[in-house]
Amino acid sequence: MTLLIKALSTLALMLAMGGSALAQEYVKGEVVKVDAKLQKLTIKHEPLTNLDMPAMTMVFVVAEQGLLDKVKTGQAIEFTADRVNGRITVTDIK
C-alpha cells in the first residue's frame, strides 16, 4: 500500500510539473530578422515573465526549423520561449 501511495504521489507531481509547462503564456512580439541559416530569430518582444526578462529586442534560437517557415521580417507574432539546454529558445509561434 505504501508503494502505491508513493507511486501515485510521484505521478501527481510529474503531472503538475508538466501542466505548468503546457500553461506557458504566449508573448506578443515583432520579427525584426529571420536567419534561416543559423536557425535564429530576432524579435522585439513584450516582457517574458517565465524567464524574468523585460521587454527588449533580442536574438533567439528556434526549437524547430519549421518555426522559421511561419514568419517573415516585420510580422507581428505571439510566441513562447524557454531555456532549452542553456539557450533561450522560441518553442512555439502562433
ABEGO torsion letter per residue (X at the ends): XAAAAAAAAAAAAAAAAAAAAAABBBBBBBBABBBAAAGBBBBBBBBBAAAGBBBBBBBBBBABAAAAAABBBGBBBBBBBBBBGGBBBBABBX
